[in-house]
C-alpha cells in the first residue's frame, strides 16, 4: 500500500512540475496550442508528417508559435519572412544547435552538426577551409566527382538496359566521393568494407526517421532504460568511428605535414599544431564525429535527391528531352561535363533547383537554438530555447513559386529563359548553420545528372502518366517511392 501511495505522489509531483514549467514560460514565448502535462502537444502532431501539422498550426497562431515536445518548448518559424528574419538577419543569435539526445549521445558535443560554441565554430571553419583547399589541390574535388561520375556510368552500363532499382548505385556514388576526400581513395562498389559503410548509413537513416527515435529525442529517459532500434543506431555509429580511428592511426604513421593527402591528414596536422592548447578542439574524438557528420551531410540527401530527380525526369519526358538537348549543344556526347558548363546551361540548372525545391527532403531541417535571451517580434525567447524552421513553408511559398505543388523548372527561369535565382531556395537551409556540404552537393547533382543524361536514355517500365512521384514522408527525411527504370545507352 505504501508503495502505491508513493507512486501516486511521484506521478502527481511530475504532473505539477510539468504544468509549472510549461506555464512559467508561456507568458514570454509566442502563443501556441495548450500543451498536456508531460506529453506537451505530441498528440496534436502527425509524427509521420510534422511539416503538415506545422502548416495547420500556423493558420491559427501565425508565422511564429510555440509547441511543446514533451515538457520542452520549441518555437516554430513558418514562412519566408520569419525564417529569414531569424536565421539570416539575426544569424548569430539563432546559430545554436537544438537538442537531439540520440545524436548527442553518439557525438558528445563533437563534430559540426550537433556541436555548439567555440568547438562548433572552429570545426566548421576548419572543415570549410579544408574542403576548399582540397578543391584547389593537385587532384581537385571536381576531379574526384568526375571520376566517380565515370565509374557510376560504367556501373549503370552493367544493367544492360534491363529494369533496375537505382537506389544502391546512386547511393554508392556520393558516398564514394566523401570516402575519396576523407580517406584519399575511393572504393570499388563491391568492396566489402565499402558495402559495410553503405549498409550502416542506410540503416541509420531509416532508424533516425522512425517515430520511435522521435519519442527518444522527446523523452530521453527511454534511451538508457528501454530496448529499441536506438541501440542498433549507437552500435552502427560506434563501428564507423572505430574504422575512422583505425584509418587515423594508419595516416599518422605515413603523415607528411608538407603534403597532406586528404581530410584526415589536414586534421592530424592541425592536431599537432594545437597539441599544447589547454582546451583542445582538434582531438581524435572530434575527428571521428566530424567525419561522421560529413558522411551524413554529403551522402544520404544527395543520393536521395538523385533518385527522386530521375523519377521526376521519367514522369516528365519533355523536361528530360530539353535537358539532353542543352547537353548536346553545350557539352556534346564525348567530353566529360565540368562545372564551367553550368553557367551556359540555364535550363539544366533550373531543373536541378526545381528537383530540390519540389522534393523538400528535409521539411524541418535540424533544430536550431537561441544563443542568448532575445526579443523576437515582441516575444522574449530565453537562451537555449529550441527553434524549429519549416523549410517546406519557404520552398512551397505560392507567391514566389506559382502552383508550388507542380513540378515546373520555370520556377527558376525568367521570361528570356535565363536562370533566375531565388532567395526562397533554402534546400540547404540558410544562415550560420547552412549545410556545410552545400558546395559539394551542388557539384555532385550537376555532374552526376548531366553525365547520366549524356550517356543514357531513361526509360520507364510503366507509362510515365502512371508513375507515382508522391514522396514517402516520415519524421526526418522524405524519400521517393520504390520504382524501376532502364538505362538505355545512347
ZISULJO-V35701 format. One record per run of one state. SS is the DSSP state (a for helix, b for strand, c for the rest). FROM is the first residue (numbers start at 0). LEN is the number of residues. Records with the same first field share a line. If there is no record, write none. Layout:
SS = FROM-LEN, FROM-LEN
This chain:
c = 0-1, 26-9, 36-3, 40-1, 44-5, 61-2, 69-2, 78-1, 89-6, 97-3, 107-9, 135-5, 157-6, 164-2, 183-8, 208-2, 218-2, 225-3, 253-9, 273-10, 315-1, 330-8, 344-1, 359-8, 369-4, 376-2, 381-4, 395-13, 413-5, 419-11, 433-4, 460-3, 466-5, 472-6, 479-5, 489-1
a = 1-25, 41-3, 49-12, 79-10, 100-7, 116-19, 140-17, 166-17, 191-17, 210-8, 220-5, 228-25, 262-11, 283-32, 316-14, 338-6, 345-14, 390-5, 408-4, 430-3, 437-18, 463-3
b = 35-1, 39-1, 63-6, 71-7, 95-2, 163-1, 367-2, 373-3, 378-3, 385-5, 412-1, 418-1, 455-5, 471-1, 478-1, 484-5
